[in-house]
């Protein structure tokens, strides 16, 4: 055979690359209940669809060539449910998947290709951070970004052109954390940890002893920081979540999200939707139940479900179309939105507007949560950030007032004058500056009425203010477009979307939020 020696060398190099860090290192991964990088790629992608880039990469440090197959990062193109994607997987069996100059160059190039070619990018993270001594010294530090004058900026910035998804699969320190911060959607597997520096570095540098879980486990990032958009029970579950998220996303920002078949039974319970709303105006209920009746069957896909629970941000489908819902949640703090909720909504607005997903707002909010703690969390500034983000949204917006909507929160939930294509109310709606009971107390000088006469006067004032808050007054002045039968909500959304999408831009956003700062 011609070139036999060269072909043998190719086969040997390929075998070495495919073996990653060797059977012992792979066995250690399995002992921790984790897959190897190549196994993860095989599980995530459609069968035989992986097209690798950089298989023969290795460290540029002398003597490390044979010890760093693929230089600890396995990357390339593939398909998920028939759709082209780019995948980057950290190989923990090779020097704990630490990032070097060569690996950084490969990661940066594929991130740029994702935007240029219009392919979603999936980053499967598990890494000990930066590799030392490879990047030590001024020469090493300066070349980590790939060598060009602007490549590091490209690597560490984000203009949302194609969806970017990050899976937190194990110990994720350094680069995987930065990529998760840039991603549109982050899934964290239980038992993993994510942070700027790992426990070992913290103990040496600060004398602080913590576990991966305490430092940046799934409960930290799904409930406290909001960095994790979803939590997976295991790696198999993580891939299922990633695949499902992709089903709601276009491949790039110049196309609409994919349509889906409408499942049988969708909308069949709309006639009884009003039964879910308590007749007592201050009684709590779960807004999820209302959303489930409106959307196509089993199509709700919550984003940051465990974070900022005063508001729900969820993808869903209505008549096969992908829709993003922002809905107040009266079962938490009476639906008064806190600063975590504000950050959560802003992040969701960026996602939906960047990828041409129409928004539906469901109001039942007494206002923003205020007080000493809220002020220390910069609530006023965050409310204004929220309002500025809303002003930049150019996807269709449908706003529906279910029950109460008071004060500044009315406008932040896309009330009148805030760009709603359609603004309507249920007949149960109340629209006012503050809750009528609070207003009556203010009129009474903040004192509880004591005499029978004062109590009757106070109640009469409350009743009068509730009547004044009726949506029919606003409808009469064309401040809102209509008062609708709650049972017709699903049909109304469908017809409104038909109108909005049958337009000169076809529902494609102007993408003014594409480079809004990522995360919080």
C-alpha positions in Angstrom: 0.0 0.0 0.0 1.3 3.5 -0.9 2.3 5.7 2.0 1.9 2.8 4.4 4.1 4.5 7.1 2.1 7.7 6.9 -1.2 5.9 7.1 -0.1 3.9 10.1 0.9 7.1 11.8 -2.5 8.5 11.1 -4.2 5.5 12.5 -2.0 5.6 15.6 -2.7 9.3 16.2 -6.4 8.8 15.7 -6.4 5.9 18.2 -4.5 7.9 20.7 -6.9 10.9 20.4 -10.0 8.7 20.7 -8.6 7.1 23.9 -8.6 10.5 25.5 -6.7 10.3 28.9 -6.6 6.5 28.8 -8.8 3.7 30.3 -7.8 4.4 33.9 -8.8 8.1 33.7 -12.1 7.2 31.9 -12.8 4.6 34.6 -12.4 7.4 37.2 -15.0 9.5 35.4 -17.4 6.5 35.4 -16.7 5.9 39.1 -17.9 9.5 39.8 -21.1 8.7 37.9 -20.0 10.9 34.9 -19.5 10.1 31.3 -16.4 10.9 29.3 -16.4 13.8 26.9 -16.8 11.6 23.8 -19.5 9.6 25.5 -21.4 12.8 26.2 -21.1 13.9 22.6 -22.4 10.5 21.4 -25.4 10.7 23.8 -26.3 14.2 22.9 -26.0 14.1 19.1 -27.9 12.1 16.5 -26.1 8.8 15.7 -23.1 9.1 13.5 -23.5 12.8 13.0 -20.4 14.1 14.8 -17.8 15.8 12.5 -14.8 16.6 14.7 -12.5 19.6 14.4 -9.1 19.6 16.0 -8.7 15.9 16.9 -4.9 16.1 16.7 -4.5 19.3 18.8 -2.1 19.1 21.7 -0.4 21.4 24.1 2.3 23.6 22.7 4.5 23.0 25.8 7.6 20.9 25.0 7.2 17.3 25.9 3.5 17.5 26.4 2.4 16.5 22.9 1.5 12.8 23.7 0.0 13.7 27.1 -2.7 16.1 25.8 -4.8 14.4 23.1 -7.2 16.9 21.5 -5.7 19.3 24.1 -8.5 18.4 26.5 -11.3 19.9 24.4 -13.3 17.8 22.0 -15.2 19.9 19.4 -16.9 19.8 16.1 -20.3 19.8 14.3 -23.2 17.4 14.6 -27.0 17.2 14.7 -29.6 17.2 17.4 -33.0 16.0 16.2 -31.8 16.5 12.6 -30.6 20.1 13.2 -27.0 21.2 12.7 -25.2 22.3 15.9 -21.7 23.0 17.1 -20.6 21.1 20.2 -17.6 21.8 22.6 -17.0 19.2 25.3 -14.4 19.5 28.0 -12.4 16.2 28.4 -11.7 15.9 32.1 -9.5 12.8 31.6 -6.8 15.0 30.1 -5.3 17.3 32.7 -8.7 18.0 34.2 -9.8 19.7 30.9 -7.8 22.7 31.9 -7.6 25.5 29.3 -4.4 26.2 27.4 -3.4 28.4 24.5 -4.3 25.8 21.8 -7.6 24.7 23.5 -8.6 28.4 23.9 -7.9 29.0 20.2 -10.2 26.1 19.2 -13.0 27.1 21.5 -12.9 30.7 20.3 -12.9 29.7 16.6 -16.0 27.5 17.0 -17.8 30.1 19.0 -17.2 32.6 16.2 -18.3 30.0 13.6 -21.6 29.5 15.5 -22.5 33.1 14.9 -21.2 33.2 11.3 -22.8 30.0 10.1 -26.0 30.2 12.1 -25.6 27.0 14.1 -26.6 26.7 17.8 -23.6 26.2 20.1 -23.6 23.6 22.9 -20.9 23.8 25.5 -20.5 20.8 27.8 -18.5 22.0 30.7 -16.2 20.2 33.2 -12.8 21.8 33.9 -10.4 22.6 36.6 -9.8 26.1 35.2 -6.7 27.5 33.5 -3.7 25.2 32.8 -0.5 26.0 34.7 2.3 26.5 33.9 1.2 26.7 30.2 -0.4 30.1 30.5 2.0 31.6 33.1 4.1 34.6 32.2 3.3 37.6 30.0 3.8 35.6 26.8 1.4 32.8 27.9 -1.2 35.2 29.2 -1.2 37.3 26.1 -1.7 34.3 23.7 -4.6 32.5 25.5 -7.3 34.1 23.4 -6.0 32.6 20.2 -3.4 35.1 19.1 -5.4 37.8 17.3 -5.8 41.3 18.6 -9.6 40.9 19.0 -10.1 37.2 19.4 -10.3 37.2 23.2 -12.9 39.9 23.0 -14.9 37.6 20.6 -14.5 34.7 23.0 -15.6 36.6 26.1 -18.4 38.7 24.7 -21.9 37.9 23.4 -24.1 39.2 20.6 -27.0 36.8 20.4 -27.0 35.5 16.8 -27.4 31.8 17.3 -28.6 30.2 20.6 -25.8 29.2 23.0 -26.4 26.5 25.6 -24.1 25.4 28.4 -24.2 22.2 30.4 -22.6 22.2 33.8 -21.6 18.5 34.0 -19.0 18.3 36.8 -16.4 20.6 38.3 -16.7 23.8 36.2 -14.2 26.5 37.1 -12.7 29.2 34.9 -13.6 28.8 31.2 -16.8 26.7 31.7 -18.1 29.3 34.1 -17.4 32.1 31.7 -19.2 30.2 28.9 -22.2 29.6 31.2 -22.3 33.3 31.9 -22.5 34.0 28.2 -25.0 31.2 27.4 -28.6 31.8 26.7 -29.6 28.7 28.6 -27.7 26.8 31.3 -28.5 23.3 32.6 -26.7 22.2 35.8 -26.5 18.6 36.7 -27.0 17.7 40.3 -23.6 17.0 42.0 -21.7 19.5 39.8 -20.2 22.7 40.9 -19.6 26.0 39.1 -17.5 29.1 40.1 -14.7 31.4 39.1 -12.2 29.4 41.2 -12.4 26.0 42.6 -12.2 24.9 46.3 -8.5 24.0 46.0 -7.5 27.5 44.8 -9.7 29.1 47.5 -8.1 27.0 50.2 -4.6 27.9 49.1 -5.3 31.6 48.4 -7.9 32.5 51.1 -7.8 29.6 53.6 -11.5 29.0 52.9 -12.5 25.4 52.9 -15.7 24.6 50.9 -17.0 21.7 48.8 -18.0 22.0 45.2 -21.6 21.8 46.2 -21.3 24.6 48.8 -19.4 26.8 46.5 -21.5 26.5 43.4 -23.8 23.5 43.5 -27.2 23.3 41.7 -29.1 24.7 44.7 -26.8 27.8 44.8 -27.2 28.5 41.1 -30.8 27.5 40.6 -32.2 29.2 43.7 -29.8 32.0 44.8 -27.8 33.3 41.9 -30.2 32.4 39.1 -27.2 31.3 36.9 -28.8 27.9 36.2 -31.9 28.0 34.0 -32.7 24.3 34.6 -31.5 21.5 36.8 -30.9 17.9 35.6 -31.0 14.9 37.8 -28.2 13.2 35.8 -26.4 13.6 32.5 -29.0 11.7 30.5 -31.6 14.1 31.8 -29.3 17.0 30.9 -29.2 16.0 27.3 -33.0 15.6 27.2 -33.4 19.2 28.6 -30.9 20.6 26.0 -32.7 18.9 23.2 -36.1 20.1 24.3 -34.8 23.7 24.7 -33.5 23.6 21.2 -37.0 22.6 19.9 -38.2 26.0 20.9 -35.4 27.9 19.3 -34.6 29.0 15.8 -31.1 28.1 14.6 -30.3 31.7 14.2 -31.9 35.2 14.7 -33.0 35.6 11.1 -35.6 32.8 11.2 -38.7 32.2 13.3 -38.9 29.4 15.9 -40.0 26.0 14.6 -43.7 25.2 14.4 -45.0 22.0 16.1 -48.0 19.8 15.8 -50.8 20.8 18.2 -51.4 17.9 20.6 -54.8 16.5 20.9 -56.8 17.9 23.8 -55.0 21.3 23.7 -57.3 24.1 25.0 -60.2 21.7 25.8 -60.4 23.1 29.4 -60.6 26.7 28.5 -64.3 26.9 29.3 -63.5 26.4 33.0 -60.4 28.5 33.3 -62.1 31.1 35.4 -62.7 28.4 38.1 -59.0 28.7 38.8 -59.3 32.3 39.9 -60.5 32.9 43.5 -63.5 35.1 43.8 -62.0 36.8 46.9 -59.7 39.4 45.4 -56.8 38.9 47.8 -56.7 35.1 47.8 -53.6 33.4 46.4 -53.6 30.8 43.5 -51.1 29.2 41.3 -50.7 31.0 37.9 -49.1 27.8 36.5 -52.6 26.2 36.4 -53.9 29.1 34.2 -50.9 28.9 31.9 -51.3 25.1 31.5 -54.9 25.6 30.2 -53.9 28.3 27.7 -50.9 26.6 26.1 -50.7 23.5 23.9 -50.8 20.4 26.0 -47.5 19.7 27.9 -45.7 22.5 26.1 -44.7 24.7 29.1 -40.9 24.9 29.5 -40.0 27.0 32.6 -36.8 29.2 32.5 -35.3 29.8 36.0 -38.2 28.1 37.6 -36.6 28.0 41.1 -35.3 31.6 41.0 -37.3 34.8 41.5 -40.5 32.9 42.2 -42.7 36.0 42.3 -42.8 35.8 38.5 -43.0 33.0 36.0 -40.9 33.1 32.8 -41.7 30.1 30.6 -41.6 29.1 27.0 -44.7 27.4 25.6 -46.7 26.9 22.5 -50.1 28.2 21.4 -51.6 26.6 18.3 -48.1 25.2 17.5 -46.3 28.5 17.7 -43.6 29.2 20.3 -44.5 31.9 22.8 -42.7 33.4 25.8 -44.9 34.0 28.9 -44.1 36.5 31.6 -46.7 35.9 34.3 -47.0 37.1 37.9 -47.2 34.4 40.5 -49.7 35.3 43.4 -48.7 32.2 45.4 -45.4 33.8 46.2 -45.3 37.1 48.1 -48.8 37.8 46.6 -47.0 38.3 43.3 -45.1 41.4 44.3 -42.1 41.2 42.1 -38.7 41.3 43.9 -35.3 42.2 42.5 -34.5 38.6 41.6 -37.8 38.5 39.6 -36.9 41.7 37.8 -33.5 40.3 36.8 -35.2 37.1 35.7 -37.7 38.9 33.4 -35.0 41.1 31.8 -33.0 38.0 31.0 -36.1 36.4 29.5 -36.9 39.5 27.4 -33.4 39.3 26.0 -33.8 35.6 25.1 -37.2 36.0 23.4 -36.5 39.2 21.5 -33.1 37.9 20.3 -34.7 34.8 18.8 -38.0 36.1 17.5 -40.3 34.6 20.2 -43.5 36.6 20.7 -44.2 37.6 24.3 -47.5 37.3 26.3 -47.7 39.1 29.7 -50.3 37.9 32.3 -50.8 40.5 35.0 -51.7 39.8 38.6 -49.3 42.1 40.5 -49.8 44.4 43.5 -46.6 46.2 42.7 -42.9 45.8 43.3 -41.6 44.4 46.6 -40.2 47.4 48.5 -38.6 48.0 51.9 -35.1 48.3 53.3 -33.7 45.1 51.7 -35.2 46.0 48.3 -33.6 49.4 48.4 -30.2 47.9 49.3 -30.7 45.6 46.3 -31.2 48.7 44.1 -34.8 48.0 43.3 -35.4 51.5 41.7 -32.5 51.1 39.3 -33.5 47.6 38.4 -37.1 48.6 37.7 -35.7 51.2 35.3 -33.4 48.6 33.7 -36.5 46.4 33.2 -38.4 49.3 31.6 -35.5 50.1 29.3 -35.2 46.5 28.2 -39.0 46.4 27.6 -38.7 49.5 25.4 -36.2 47.7 23.2 -38.3 44.6 22.7 -39.5 44.4 19.1 -41.2 41.0 18.9 -45.0 41.0 19.1 -46.3 41.7 22.6 -49.7 40.7 24.0 -50.6 41.9 27.5 -53.5 40.4 29.4 -54.7 41.7 32.8 -56.0 38.7 34.7 -56.6 40.3 38.1 -54.8 43.2 39.8 -52.2 45.4 38.2 -51.0 48.4 40.3 -48.6 51.2 40.1 -45.3 51.1 38.2 -45.6 47.3 37.9 -48.6 47.8 35.5 -46.3 49.5 33.0 -43.4 47.1 33.5 -45.8 44.2 32.7 -46.3 45.9 29.3 -49.3 48.1 30.2 -50.6 51.1 28.3 -48.0 53.1 26.5 -45.4 50.3 26.7 -45.5 48.9 23.2 -48.1 46.2 23.5 -49.6 45.2 20.2 -52.7 44.1 22.0 -53.6 45.0 25.6 -56.7 43.5 27.0 -58.3 42.5 30.4 -60.5 39.9 31.9 -63.6 41.3 33.5 -62.0 40.3 36.9 -59.2 42.9 36.3 -58.4 45.8 38.6 -56.2 48.7 37.4 -55.1 51.4 39.8 -52.1 53.2 41.3 -52.1 51.1 44.5 -54.3 48.5 46.1 -57.7 50.2 47.1 -57.3 49.1 50.7 -53.8 50.8 50.9 -55.2 53.9 49.3 -58.1 54.1 51.8 -55.6 53.7 54.7 -53.5 56.6 53.2 -56.7 58.8 53.1 -57.3 57.9 56.7 -53.8 59.1 57.7 -52.4 55.6 58.0 -54.7 54.8 61.0 -57.1 51.9 61.3 -60.7 53.1 61.4 -62.0 52.5 64.9 -65.6 53.7 65.1 -68.4 51.9 63.2 -69.0 55.1 61.2 -65.3 55.3 60.2 -65.2 51.6 59.3 -68.3 52.0 57.1 -66.7 55.0 55.5 -63.4 53.2 55.0 -65.2 50.2 53.4 -67.3 52.4 51.2 -64.1 54.1 50.0 -62.5 50.7 49.2 -65.6 49.6 47.3 -65.7 52.8 45.4 -62.0 52.5 44.4 -62.4 48.9 43.4 -65.3 50.0 41.1 -63.1 52.7 39.7 -60.4 50.2 39.0 -62.8 48.2 36.7 -61.3 47.5 33.2 -64.4 48.8 31.5 -63.4 52.4 32.3 -60.0 51.9 30.6 -61.7 50.1 27.7 -64.1 53.0 27.3 -61.1 55.5 27.0 -59.3 53.1 24.6 -56.5 52.8 27.2 -56.9 49.0 26.7 -58.1 47.4 23.5 -60.8 45.1 24.9 -62.3 43.2 27.8 -62.4 39.5 26.9 -64.1 36.4 28.1 -61.4 34.4 30.0 -62.5 31.3 28.1 -61.5 33.0 24.9 -57.9 33.8 26.0 -56.2 31.1 24.0 -58.2 32.0 20.9 -57.5 35.7 21.4 -53.7 35.0 21.6 -53.9 32.9 18.5 -55.7 35.6 16.5 -53.5 38.4 17.8 -50.4 36.5 16.8 -51.9 35.9 13.3 -52.2 39.6 12.9 -48.7 40.4 14.3 -46.9 37.8 12.3 -48.8 38.7 9.1 -46.8 41.8 8.8 -43.9 43.2 6.7 -41.2 41.9 9.0 -43.0 38.5 9.5 -42.4 38.6 13.2 -38.6 38.8 13.0 -37.3 41.2 15.7 -35.0 44.1 15.2 -32.7 42.5 17.8 -32.1 45.6 19.9 -31.4 43.4 23.0 -29.0 41.1 21.2 -26.0 42.6 23.0 -27.7 43.5 26.3 -25.3 42.4 29.1 -25.6 38.6 29.7 -26.9 37.1 33.0 -27.0 39.7 35.8 
